[in-house]
Amino acid sequence: MFCVLSVCSLVCLCGILNVLQNDDSLSESTQRFLIVLGSVALICVCGLGYCYISVRNEHLRYKKMLREQQEEMNALIDEIQAERSMK
């Protein structure tokens, strides 16, 4: 979904910029409208990038936490087994 939204935002942004650069017959209000649309598309791309980075970082933190918990569990199991073998 992220890739689809990113590609759509980039395609829209490129299309809007192309029309603004190449079509001299646009009225001033149409040019303003396209500039606003281009700005919204740019904000969407930036927002999607931020969301991707923050989700990726949270996922990495979660995996690290799971790994640490597993290491703690393994250490506790080793301690229990050592206690049982001593008895």
N, CA, C and O atoms as a CHARMM CRD file, in Angstrom:
* protein
*
  348
    1    1 MET  N      0.82600  -1.17800   0.00000 PROA 1      0.00000
    2    1 MET  CA     0.00000   0.00000   0.00000 PROA 1      0.00000
    3    1 MET  C      0.88200   1.25700   0.00000 PROA 1      0.00000
    4    1 MET  O      0.59500   2.24100  -0.68200 PROA 1      0.00000
    5    2 PHE  N      1.95500   1.18800   0.78200 PROA 2      0.00000
    6    2 PHE  CA     2.88100   2.32100   0.82800 PROA 2      0.00000
    7    2 PHE  C      3.44300   2.61000  -0.55600 PROA 2      0.00000
    8    2 PHE  O      3.49200   3.76200  -0.98700 PROA 2      0.00000
    9    3 CYS  N      3.86500   1.56200  -1.24700 PROA 3      0.00000
   10    3 CYS  CA     4.46300   1.74800  -2.58000 PROA 3      0.00000
   11    3 CYS  C      3.45300   2.34000  -3.55200 PROA 3      0.00000
   12    3 CYS  O      3.79100   3.21700  -4.34700 PROA 3      0.00000
   13    4 VAL  N      2.22200   1.86300  -3.49200 PROA 4      0.00000
   14    4 VAL  CA     1.18800   2.36600  -4.40300 PROA 4      0.00000
   15    4 VAL  C      0.93000   3.84700  -4.13700 PROA 4      0.00000
   16    4 VAL  O      0.86100   4.64400  -5.07300 PROA 4      0.00000
   17    5 LEU  N      0.78900   4.21200  -2.87400 PROA 5      0.00000
   18    5 LEU  CA     0.54500   5.61700  -2.54100 PROA 5      0.00000
   19    5 LEU  C      1.73100   6.49700  -2.92600 PROA 5      0.00000
   20    5 LEU  O      1.54900   7.61000  -3.41800 PROA 5      0.00000
   21    6 SER  N      2.92400   6.00500  -2.70400 PROA 6      0.00000
   22    6 SER  CA     4.11500   6.78700  -3.07300 PROA 6      0.00000
   23    6 SER  C      4.19000   7.00300  -4.57600 PROA 6      0.00000
   24    6 SER  O      4.44000   8.11800  -5.03400 PROA 6      0.00000
   25    7 VAL  N      3.97700   5.95200  -5.33800 PROA 7      0.00000
   26    7 VAL  CA     4.05300   6.06400  -6.79400 PROA 7      0.00000
   27    7 VAL  C      2.95400   6.97900  -7.31400 PROA 7      0.00000
   28    7 VAL  O      3.19700   7.80400  -8.19500 PROA 7      0.00000
   29    8 CYS  N      1.74400   6.83900  -6.77400 PROA 8      0.00000
   30    8 CYS  CA     0.64500   7.70500  -7.22000 PROA 8      0.00000
   31    8 CYS  C      0.94400   9.17000  -6.91800 PROA 8      0.00000
   32    8 CYS  O      0.71000  10.03800  -7.75900 PROA 8      0.00000
   33    9 SER  N      1.45600   9.44800  -5.72800 PROA 9      0.00000
   34    9 SER  CA     1.79300  10.82600  -5.36900 PROA 9      0.00000
   35    9 SER  C      2.88800  11.37800  -6.27300 PROA 9      0.00000
   36    9 SER  O      2.81000  12.52700  -6.70800 PROA 9      0.00000
   37   10 LEU  N      3.89800  10.58000  -6.55700 PROA 10     0.00000
   38   10 LEU  CA     4.98600  11.03400  -7.42500 PROA 10     0.00000
   39   10 LEU  C      4.51500  11.25600  -8.85600 PROA 10     0.00000
   40   10 LEU  O      4.91600  12.22400  -9.50200 PROA 10     0.00000
   41   11 VAL  N      3.66300  10.35800  -9.35100 PROA 11     0.00000
   42   11 VAL  CA     3.14300  10.51000 -10.71200 PROA 11     0.00000
   43   11 VAL  C      2.29800  11.77200 -10.80700 PROA 11     0.00000
   44   11 VAL  O      2.42100  12.53700 -11.76300 PROA 11     0.00000
   45   12 CYS  N      1.43800  11.99100  -9.81000 PROA 12     0.00000
   46   12 CYS  CA     0.61100  13.20700  -9.80900 PROA 12     0.00000
   47   12 CYS  C      1.48500  14.45200  -9.75700 PROA 12     0.00000
   48   12 CYS  O      1.24800  15.41600 -10.48500 PROA 12     0.00000
   49   13 LEU  N      2.47800  14.42700  -8.90800 PROA 13     0.00000
   50   13 LEU  CA     3.36200  15.58300  -8.78300 PROA 13     0.00000
   51   13 LEU  C      4.09300  15.86300 -10.09300 PROA 13     0.00000
   52   13 LEU  O      4.17600  17.01300 -10.52500 PROA 13     0.00000
   53   14 CYS  N      4.61500  14.83200 -10.71600 PROA 14     0.00000
   54   14 CYS  CA     5.31600  15.01000 -11.99700 PROA 14     0.00000
   55   14 CYS  C      4.37300  15.52400 -13.08300 PROA 14     0.00000
   56   14 CYS  O      4.73900  16.39400 -13.87200 PROA 14     0.00000
   57   15 GLY  N      3.16000  14.98100 -13.11600 PROA 15     0.00000
   58   15 GLY  CA     2.17900  15.43200 -14.10000 PROA 15     0.00000
   59   15 GLY  C      1.79600  16.88700 -13.91000 PROA 15     0.00000
   60   15 GLY  O      1.69400  17.64500 -14.87400 PROA 15     0.00000
   61   16 ILE  N      1.58500  17.27000 -12.66700 PROA 16     0.00000
   62   16 ILE  CA     1.21900  18.66000 -12.37100 PROA 16     0.00000
   63   16 ILE  C      2.35400  19.60500 -12.74700 PROA 16     0.00000
   64   16 ILE  O      2.11800  20.64800 -13.35800 PROA 16     0.00000
   65   17 LEU  N      3.58300  19.24600 -12.38700 PROA 17     0.00000
   66   17 LEU  CA     4.72700  20.09400 -12.73700 PROA 17     0.00000
   67   17 LEU  C      4.91400  20.19500 -14.24100 PROA 17     0.00000
   68   17 LEU  O      5.26600  21.25900 -14.75100 PROA 17     0.00000
   69   18 ASN  N      4.68200  19.09800 -14.95900 PROA 18     0.00000
   70   18 ASN  CA     4.80700  19.09900 -16.41400 PROA 18     0.00000
   71   18 ASN  C      3.78300  20.03600 -17.04100 PROA 18     0.00000
   72   18 ASN  O      4.11700  20.80000 -17.94700 PROA 18     0.00000
   73   19 VAL  N      2.53900  19.98500 -16.56900 PROA 19     0.00000
   74   19 VAL  CA     1.50400  20.86500 -17.11800 PROA 19     0.00000
   75   19 VAL  C      1.83600  22.32300 -16.81700 PROA 19     0.00000
   76   19 VAL  O      1.67600  23.18900 -17.67700 PROA 19     0.00000
   77   20 LEU  N      2.29500  22.59400 -15.60100 PROA 20     0.00000
   78   20 LEU  CA     2.63100  23.97400 -15.24600 PROA 20     0.00000
   79   20 LEU  C      3.76300  24.52500 -16.11100 PROA 20     0.00000
   80   20 LEU  O      3.74400  25.70000 -16.47900 PROA 20     0.00000
   81   21 GLN  N      4.73500  23.69900 -16.43400 PROA 21     0.00000
   82   21 GLN  CA     5.88200  24.17300 -17.21900 PROA 21     0.00000
   83   21 GLN  C      5.57500  24.31200 -18.69800 PROA 21     0.00000
   84   21 GLN  O      6.11200  25.20200 -19.35700 PROA 21     0.00000
   85   22 ASN  N      4.72300  23.45000 -19.23200 PROA 22     0.00000
   86   22 ASN  CA     4.56200  23.37800 -20.68100 PROA 22     0.00000
   87   22 ASN  C      3.30300  24.03600 -21.23300 PROA 22     0.00000
   88   22 ASN  O      3.23300  24.29900 -22.43400 PROA 22     0.00000
   89   23 ASP  N      2.31900  24.30600 -20.40500 PROA 23     0.00000
   90   23 ASP  CA     1.06200  24.86500 -20.92300 PROA 23     0.00000
   91   23 ASP  C      0.96300  26.33700 -20.54600 PROA 23     0.00000
   92   23 ASP  O      0.70400  26.68100 -19.39300 PROA 23     0.00000
   93   24 ASP  N      1.17400  27.19900 -21.54000 PROA 24     0.00000
   94   24 ASP  CA     1.12300  28.63900 -21.30400 PROA 24     0.00000
   95   24 ASP  C     -0.28900  29.20000 -21.38700 PROA 24     0.00000
   96   24 ASP  O     -0.51500  30.36000 -21.04300 PROA 24     0.00000
   97   25 SER  N     -1.23900  28.38900 -21.83900 PROA 25     0.00000
   98   25 SER  CA    -2.59700  28.88800 -22.01900 PROA 25     0.00000
   99   25 SER  C     -3.45300  28.76800 -20.75800 PROA 25     0.00000
  100   25 SER  O     -4.64600  29.07100 -20.78900 PROA 25     0.00000
  101   26 LEU  N     -2.85700  28.32900 -19.65500 PROA 26     0.00000
  102   26 LEU  CA    -3.62600  28.18200 -18.41800 PROA 26     0.00000
  103   26 LEU  C     -3.92700  29.54300 -17.80900 PROA 26     0.00000
  104   26 LEU  O     -3.09800  30.45300 -17.83200 PROA 26     0.00000
  105   27 SER  N     -5.12200  29.65900 -17.27000 PROA 27     0.00000
  106   27 SER  CA    -5.46200  30.91300 -16.58000 PROA 27     0.00000
  107   27 SER  C     -4.72500  30.97000 -15.24800 PROA 27     0.00000
  108   27 SER  O     -4.17900  29.97300 -14.77400 PROA 27     0.00000
  109   28 GLU  N     -4.72400  32.15800 -14.65900 PROA 28     0.00000
  110   28 GLU  CA    -3.99800  32.33900 -13.40200 PROA 28     0.00000
  111   28 GLU  C     -4.61200  31.49400 -12.28500 PROA 28     0.00000
  112   28 GLU  O     -3.89200  30.93100 -11.46000 PROA 28     0.00000
  113   29 SER  N     -5.93600  31.41000 -12.26100 PROA 29     0.00000
  114   29 SER  CA    -6.58900  30.61500 -11.21800 PROA 29     0.00000
  115   29 SER  C     -6.29500  29.12400 -11.39500 PROA 29     0.00000
  116   29 SER  O     -6.14800  28.40200 -10.40800 PROA 29     0.00000
  117   30 THR  N     -6.20900  28.66600 -12.62400 PROA 30     0.00000
  118   30 THR  CA    -5.87500  27.26000 -12.87900 PROA 30     0.00000
  119   30 THR  C     -4.44200  26.97200 -12.46000 PROA 30     0.00000
  120   30 THR  O     -4.15300  25.91200 -11.90500 PROA 30     0.00000
  121   31 GLN  N     -3.55200  27.90800 -12.72300 PROA 31     0.00000
  122   31 GLN  CA    -2.16000  27.74200 -12.30000 PROA 31     0.00000
  123   31 GLN  C     -2.05900  27.67600 -10.77900 PROA 31     0.00000
  124   31 GLN  O     -1.32900  26.84300 -10.24300 PROA 31     0.00000
  125   32 ARG  N     -2.77900  28.53800 -10.08700 PROA 32     0.00000
  126   32 ARG  CA    -2.78100  28.49200  -8.61500 PROA 32     0.00000
  127   32 ARG  C     -3.31700  27.15500  -8.11400 PROA 32     0.00000
  128   32 ARG  O     -2.76600  26.55700  -7.19000 PROA 32     0.00000
  129   33 PHE  N     -4.40400  26.69500  -8.74100 PROA 33     0.00000
  130   33 PHE  CA    -4.99200  25.41700  -8.35100 PROA 33     0.00000
  131   33 PHE  C     -3.98300  24.28500  -8.52900 PROA 33     0.00000
  132   33 PHE  O     -3.84500  23.43200  -7.65200 PROA 33     0.00000
  133   34 LEU  N     -3.28900  24.27600  -9.64500 PROA 34     0.00000
  134   34 LEU  CA    -2.29000  23.23900  -9.89200 PROA 34     0.00000
  135   34 LEU  C     -1.10900  23.35500  -8.93600 PROA 34     0.00000
  136   34 LEU  O     -0.53800  22.34100  -8.53400 PROA 34     0.00000
  137   35 ILE  N     -0.74100  24.56400  -8.57300 PROA 35     0.00000
  138   35 ILE  CA     0.33500  24.73800  -7.59100 PROA 35     0.00000
  139   35 ILE  C     -0.08700  24.17600  -6.23500 PROA 35     0.00000
  140   35 ILE  O      0.70500  23.52700  -5.55200 PROA 35     0.00000
  141   36 VAL  N     -1.33700  24.43000  -5.85200 PROA 36     0.00000
  142   36 VAL  CA    -1.84700  23.87800  -4.59000 PROA 36     0.00000
  143   36 VAL  C     -1.87500  22.35100  -4.65400 PROA 36     0.00000
  144   36 VAL  O     -1.48400  21.68300  -3.69700 PROA 36     0.00000
  145   37 LEU  N     -2.33400  21.79900  -5.77300 PROA 37     0.00000
  146   37 LEU  CA    -2.34400  20.34100  -5.92500 PROA 37     0.00000
  147   37 LEU  C     -0.93700  19.76700  -5.86600 PROA 37     0.00000
  148   37 LEU  O     -0.70800  18.73000  -5.24300 PROA 37     0.00000
  149   38 GLY  N      0.00000  20.43800  -6.51300 PROA 38     0.00000
  150   38 GLY  CA     1.39800  19.99200  -6.46400 PROA 38     0.00000
  151   38 GLY  C      1.94700  20.03300  -5.04900 PROA 38     0.00000
  152   38 GLY  O      2.67800  19.13400  -4.63300 PROA 38     0.00000
  153   39 SER  N      1.59400  21.07700  -4.31200 PROA 39     0.00000
  154   39 SER  CA     2.04500  21.17800  -2.91900 PROA 39     0.00000
  155   39 SER  C      1.46400  20.05800  -2.07400 PROA 39     0.00000
  156   39 SER  O      2.15900  19.47900  -1.23900 PROA 39     0.00000
  157   40 VAL  N      0.19300  19.75100  -2.28900 PROA 40     0.00000
  158   40 VAL  CA    -0.44900  18.65500  -1.54400 PROA 40     0.00000
  159   40 VAL  C      0.21400  17.32600  -1.89100 PROA 40     0.00000
  160   40 VAL  O      0.45600  16.50300  -1.00700 PROA 40     0.00000
  161   41 ALA  N      0.50800  17.11300  -3.16600 PROA 41     0.00000
  162   41 ALA  CA     1.17500  15.86700  -3.57200 PROA 41     0.00000
  163   41 ALA  C      2.56500  15.77300  -2.95000 PROA 41     0.00000
  164   41 ALA  O      2.98100  14.69500  -2.52600 PROA 41     0.00000
  165   42 LEU  N      3.27700  16.87800  -2.89200 PROA 42     0.00000
  166   42 LEU  CA     4.60300  16.89100  -2.27900 PROA 42     0.00000
  167   42 LEU  C      4.51500  16.60600  -0.78200 PROA 42     0.00000
  168   42 LEU  O      5.32800  15.85400  -0.24300 PROA 42     0.00000
  169   43 ILE  N      3.53700  17.20100  -0.11400 PROA 43     0.00000
  170   43 ILE  CA     3.33600  16.93900   1.30900 PROA 43     0.00000
  171   43 ILE  C      2.99800  15.46600   1.53500 PROA 43     0.00000
  172   43 ILE  O      3.46500  14.86000   2.49900 PROA 43     0.00000
  173   44 CYS  N      2.19000  14.89700   0.65100 PROA 44     0.00000
  174   44 CYS  CA     1.83800  13.47200   0.76500 PROA 44     0.00000
  175   44 CYS  C      3.07700  12.58400   0.63800 PROA 44     0.00000
  176   44 CYS  O      3.23400  11.62300   1.39100 PROA 44     0.00000
  177   45 VAL  N      3.94500  12.90200  -0.30200 PROA 45     0.00000
  178   45 VAL  CA     5.16600  12.11200  -0.47500 PROA 45     0.00000
  179   45 VAL  C      6.04300  12.22600   0.77700 PROA 45     0.00000
  180   45 VAL  O      6.58400  11.22800   1.25300 PROA 45     0.00000
  181   46 CYS  N      6.17800  13.43800   1.30400 PROA 46     0.00000
  182   46 CYS  CA     6.97900  13.62300   2.52500 PROA 46     0.00000
  183   46 CYS  C      6.35600  12.89100   3.70200 PROA 46     0.00000
  184   46 CYS  O      7.06600  12.26100   4.48600 PROA 46     0.00000
  185   47 GLY  N      5.03800  12.96500   3.83500 PROA 47     0.00000
  186   47 GLY  CA     4.34600  12.26300   4.91400 PROA 47     0.00000
  187   47 GLY  C      4.48900  10.76300   4.80600 PROA 47     0.00000
  188   47 GLY  O      4.68500  10.07700   5.80900 PROA 47     0.00000
  189   48 LEU  N      4.39200  10.25500   3.59800 PROA 48     0.00000
  190   48 LEU  CA     4.56500   8.81200   3.39800 PROA 48     0.00000
  191   48 LEU  C      5.98200   8.38100   3.74900 PROA 48     0.00000
  192   48 LEU  O      6.18500   7.31900   4.33700 PROA 48     0.00000
  193   49 GLY  N      6.95400   9.20000   3.39000 PROA 49     0.00000
  194   49 GLY  CA     8.33400   8.88300   3.75400 PROA 49     0.00000
  195   49 GLY  C      8.52700   8.86900   5.25700 PROA 49     0.00000
  196   49 GLY  O      9.18700   7.98000   5.79300 PROA 49     0.00000
  197   50 TYR  N      7.95500   9.84900   5.94100 PROA 50     0.00000
  198   50 TYR  CA     8.04700   9.89300   7.40200 PROA 50     0.00000
  199   50 TYR  C      7.37900   8.66600   8.02500 PROA 50     0.00000
  200   50 TYR  O      7.93000   8.05100   8.93800 PROA 50     0.00000
  201   51 CYS  N      6.19300   8.31500   7.53000 PROA 51     0.00000
  202   51 CYS  CA     5.49100   7.14200   8.05700 PROA 51     0.00000
  203   51 CYS  C      6.31000   5.87500   7.84200 PROA 51     0.00000
  204   51 CYS  O      6.40200   5.03400   8.73600 PROA 51     0.00000
  205   52 TYR  N      6.89800   5.73700   6.66900 PROA 52     0.00000
  206   52 TYR  CA     7.69700   4.55200   6.37900 PROA 52     0.00000
  207   52 TYR  C      8.88200   4.44700   7.33400 PROA 52     0.00000
  208   52 TYR  O      9.15900   3.37800   7.87700 PROA 52     0.00000
  209   53 ILE  N      9.57300   5.55300   7.53100 PROA 53     0.00000
  210   53 ILE  CA    10.75400   5.53900   8.40300 PROA 53     0.00000
  211   53 ILE  C     10.36500   5.25600   9.84800 PROA 53     0.00000
  212   53 ILE  O     11.03700   4.48000  10.52800 PROA 53     0.00000
  213   54 SER  N      9.28300   5.88000  10.32600 PROA 54     0.00000
  214   54 SER  CA     8.89100   5.66100  11.71700 PROA 54     0.00000
  215   54 SER  C      8.39600   4.23300  11.94300 PROA 54     0.00000
  216   54 SER  O      8.69900   3.64100  12.97900 PROA 54     0.00000
  217   55 VAL  N      7.65100   3.67200  11.00700 PROA 55     0.00000
  218   55 VAL  CA     7.18900   2.28600  11.14700 PROA 55     0.00000
  219   55 VAL  C      8.37200   1.33200  11.09200 PROA 55     0.00000
  220   55 VAL  O      8.41800   0.35600  11.84100 PROA 55     0.00000
  221   56 ARG  N      9.31600   1.60400  10.22200 PROA 56     0.00000
  222   56 ARG  CA    10.50200   0.75000  10.11700 PROA 56     0.00000
  223   56 ARG  C     11.29900   0.77300  11.42000 PROA 56     0.00000
  224   56 ARG  O     11.73400  -0.27200  11.90300 PROA 56     0.00000
  225   57 ASN  N     11.48900   1.96400  11.98700 PROA 57     0.00000
  226   57 ASN  CA    12.21600   2.07400  13.24900 PROA 57     0.00000
  227   57 ASN  C     11.48400   1.36900  14.38600 PROA 57     0.00000
  228   57 ASN  O     12.11700   0.70400  15.20600 PROA 57     0.00000
  229   58 GLU  N     10.16300   1.50300  14.44800 PROA 58     0.00000
  230   58 GLU  CA     9.39200   0.81600  15.48100 PROA 58     0.00000
  231   58 GLU  C      9.48600  -0.69900  15.31600 PROA 58     0.00000
  232   58 GLU  O      9.56500  -1.43200  16.30200 PROA 58     0.00000
  233   59 HSD  N      9.47700  -1.15700  14.08400 PROA 59     0.00000
  234   59 HSD  CA     9.59500  -2.59300  13.83200 PROA 59     0.00000
  235   59 HSD  C     10.95400  -3.11500  14.29100 PROA 59     0.00000
  236   59 HSD  O     11.04500  -4.18800  14.88700 PROA 59     0.00000
  237   60 LEU  N     12.00400  -2.35200  14.01100 PROA 60     0.00000
  238   60 LEU  CA    13.34600  -2.74900  14.44700 PROA 60     0.00000
  239   60 LEU  C     13.44800  -2.76600  15.97000 PROA 60     0.00000
  240   60 LEU  O     14.05400  -3.67100  16.54200 PROA 60     0.00000
  241   61 ARG  N     12.85200  -1.75800  16.63200 PROA 61     0.00000
  242   61 ARG  CA    12.84200  -1.73900  18.09700 PROA 61     0.00000
  243   61 ARG  C     12.09200  -2.93200  18.66600 PROA 61     0.00000
  244   61 ARG  O     12.52200  -3.53200  19.65100 PROA 61     0.00000
  245   62 TYR  N     10.97400  -3.27300  18.04600 PROA 62     0.00000
  246   62 TYR  CA    10.16800  -4.41000  18.49600 PROA 62     0.00000
  247   62 TYR  C     10.95500  -5.71300  18.35200 PROA 62     0.00000
  248   62 TYR  O     10.95300  -6.54500  19.25900 PROA 62     0.00000
  249   63 LYS  N     11.62400  -5.88800  17.21900 PROA 63     0.00000
  250   63 LYS  CA    12.42400  -7.10100  17.02700 PROA 63     0.00000
  251   63 LYS  C     13.55700  -7.17500  18.04000 PROA 63     0.00000
  252   63 LYS  O     13.86900  -8.25500  18.54200 PROA 63     0.00000
  253   64 LYS  N     14.17900  -6.03400  18.34800 PROA 64     0.00000
  254   64 LYS  CA    15.24600  -5.99800  19.33900 PROA 64     0.00000
  255   64 LYS  C     14.70900  -6.36900  20.71700 PROA 64     0.00000
  256   64 LYS  O     15.35200  -7.11500  21.45500 PROA 64     0.00000
  257   65 MET  N     13.52900  -5.85100  21.06500 PROA 65     0.00000
  258   65 MET  CA    12.91600  -6.17200  22.34700 PROA 65     0.00000
  259   65 MET  C     12.61000  -7.66800  22.44300 PROA 65     0.00000
  260   65 MET  O     12.86000  -8.29000  23.47500 PROA 65     0.00000
  261   66 LEU  N     12.06700  -8.24300  21.36500 PROA 66     0.00000
  262   66 LEU  CA    11.77800  -9.67900  21.36700 PROA 66     0.00000
  263   66 LEU  C     13.05700 -10.50200  21.53100 PROA 66     0.00000
  264   66 LEU  O     13.07500 -11.49200  22.26200 PROA 66     0.00000
  265   67 ARG  N     14.11700 -10.08900  20.85000 PROA 67     0.00000
  266   67 ARG  CA    15.39400 -10.77900  20.95900 PROA 67     0.00000
  267   67 ARG  C     15.92900 -10.71900  22.39400 PROA 67     0.00000
  268   67 ARG  O     16.41500 -11.71900  22.92100 PROA 67     0.00000
  269   68 GLU  N     15.83500  -9.54100  23.02100 PROA 68     0.00000
  270   68 GLU  CA    16.29300  -9.40000  24.40500 PROA 68     0.00000
  271   68 GLU  C     15.46200 -10.24800  25.35900 PROA 68     0.00000
  272   68 GLU  O     16.00400 -10.86100  26.27900 PROA 68     0.00000
  273   69 GLN  N     14.14800 -10.28600  25.14500 PROA 69     0.00000
  274   69 GLN  CA    13.28700 -11.11600  25.98600 PROA 69     0.00000
  275   69 GLN  C     13.63500 -12.59000  25.82600 PROA 69     0.00000
  276   69 GLN  O     13.64900 -13.34000  26.80200 PROA 69     0.00000
  277   70 GLN  N     13.91600 -13.00300  24.58900 PROA 70     0.00000
  278   70 GLN  CA    14.27300 -14.39500  24.35300 PROA 70     0.00000
  279   70 GLN  C     15.59600 -14.73900  25.02800 PROA 70     0.00000
  280   70 GLN  O     15.75400 -15.82700  25.58100 PROA 70     0.00000
  281   71 GLU  N     16.54300 -13.80900  24.98000 PROA 71     0.00000
  282   71 GLU  CA    17.81800 -14.03500  25.65400 PROA 71     0.00000
  283   71 GLU  C     17.61900 -14.14200  27.16600 PROA 71     0.00000
  284   71 GLU  O     18.25300 -14.98000  27.80800 PROA 71     0.00000
  285   72 GLU  N     16.75300 -13.30900  27.74600 PROA 72     0.00000
  286   72 GLU  CA    16.46000 -13.39000  29.17600 PROA 72     0.00000
  287   72 GLU  C     15.80700 -14.72400  29.52500 PROA 72     0.00000
  288   72 GLU  O     16.14400 -15.35000  30.53000 PROA 72     0.00000
  289   73 MET  N     14.87700 -15.14400  28.68900 PROA 73     0.00000
  290   73 MET  CA    14.20100 -16.42500  28.93200 PROA 73     0.00000
  291   73 MET  C     15.21000 -17.57500  28.86100 PROA 73     0.00000
  292   73 MET  O     15.17500 -18.48300  29.69100 PROA 73     0.00000
  293   74 ASN  N     16.09200 -17.53600  27.88800 PROA 74     0.00000
  294   74 ASN  CA    17.10200 -18.58400  27.76900 PROA 74     0.00000
  295   74 ASN  C     18.03200 -18.59600  28.97800 PROA 74     0.00000
  296   74 ASN  O     18.41400 -19.66200  29.46100 PROA 74     0.00000
  297   75 ALA  N     18.39900 -17.40300  29.47000 PROA 75     0.00000
  298   75 ALA  CA    19.25500 -17.33000  30.65500 PROA 75     0.00000
  299   75 ALA  C     18.53600 -17.90000  31.87900 PROA 75     0.00000
  300   75 ALA  O     19.14900 -18.60800  32.67800 PROA 75     0.00000
  301   76 LEU  N     17.25100 -17.60200  32.03300 PROA 76     0.00000
  302   76 LEU  CA    16.48200 -18.14500  33.15600 PROA 76     0.00000
  303   76 LEU  C     16.34400 -19.65900  33.05900 PROA 76     0.00000
  304   76 LEU  O     16.44000 -20.36300  34.06400 PROA 76     0.00000
  305   77 ILE  N     16.12200 -20.14900  31.86300 PROA 77     0.00000
  306   77 ILE  CA    16.01600 -21.60000  31.67100 PROA 77     0.00000
  307   77 ILE  C     17.34400 -22.26700  32.00500 PROA 77     0.00000
  308   77 ILE  O     17.36600 -23.32400  32.63500 PROA 77     0.00000
  309   78 ASP  N     18.44900 -21.65800  31.58800 PROA 78     0.00000
  310   78 ASP  CA    19.76400 -22.21200  31.91600 PROA 78     0.00000
  311   78 ASP  C     19.98500 -22.23300  33.41900 PROA 78     0.00000
  312   78 ASP  O     20.52900 -23.20100  33.95000 PROA 78     0.00000
  313   79 GLU  N     19.57100 -21.17500  34.11400 PROA 79     0.00000
  314   79 GLU  CA    19.70400 -21.13200  35.56600 PROA 79     0.00000
  315   79 GLU  C     18.87800 -22.23000  36.24000 PROA 79     0.00000
  316   79 GLU  O     19.34600 -22.89500  37.16500 PROA 79     0.00000
  317   80 ILE  N     17.66000 -22.40700  35.77200 PROA 80     0.00000
  318   80 ILE  CA    16.79300 -23.44700  36.33200 PROA 80     0.00000
  319   80 ILE  C     17.38600 -24.82400  36.10400 PROA 80     0.00000
  320   80 ILE  O     17.38100 -25.66400  37.00300 PROA 80     0.00000
  321   81 GLN  N     17.89700 -25.05900  34.90300 PROA 81     0.00000
  322   81 GLN  CA    18.49900 -26.35200  34.60400 PROA 81     0.00000
  323   81 GLN  C     19.75900 -26.57800  35.44400 PROA 81     0.00000
  324   81 GLN  O     20.02900 -27.69900  35.87700 PROA 81     0.00000
  325   82 ALA  N     20.52400 -25.51300  35.67100 PROA 82     0.00000
  326   82 ALA  CA    21.72200 -25.63800  36.50300 PROA 82     0.00000
  327   82 ALA  C     21.33700 -25.96100  37.93700 PROA 82     0.00000
  328   82 ALA  O     21.98900 -26.78300  38.58000 PROA 82     0.00000
  329   83 GLU  N     20.29600 -25.33300  38.44300 PROA 83     0.00000
  330   83 GLU  CA    19.81800 -25.62500  39.80800 PROA 83     0.00000
  331   83 GLU  C     19.33800 -27.06700  39.92000 PROA 83     0.00000
  332   83 GLU  O     19.61900 -27.74800  40.90600 PROA 83     0.00000
  333   84 ARG  N     18.61600 -27.52600  38.90700 PROA 84     0.00000
  334   84 ARG  CA    18.09700 -28.91200  38.94400 PROA 84     0.00000
  335   84 ARG  C     19.24300 -29.92600  38.86900 PROA 84     0.00000
  336   84 ARG  O     19.20700 -30.96600  39.52700 PROA 84     0.00000
  337   85 SER  N     20.24300 -29.61400  38.07300 PROA 85     0.00000
  338   85 SER  CA    21.34800 -30.57100  37.94300 PROA 85     0.00000
  339   85 SER  C     22.19600 -30.63400  39.21800 PROA 85     0.00000
  340   85 SER  O     22.83200 -31.65100  39.49300 PROA 85     0.00000
  341   86 MET  N     22.20600 -29.54100  39.99600 PROA 86     0.00000
  342   86 MET  CA    22.94300 -29.50600  41.25000 PROA 86     0.00000
  343   86 MET  C     22.25800 -30.33800  42.32800 PROA 86     0.00000
  344   86 MET  O     22.92400 -30.81900  43.24500 PROA 86     0.00000
  345   87 LYS  N     20.95000 -30.51700  42.23900 PROA 87     0.00000
  346   87 LYS  CA    20.20400 -31.25400  43.27300 PROA 87     0.00000
  347   87 LYS  C     20.25600 -32.70500  43.05900 PROA 87     0.00000
  348   87 LYS  O     19.68100 -33.46400  43.83900 PROA 87     0.00000
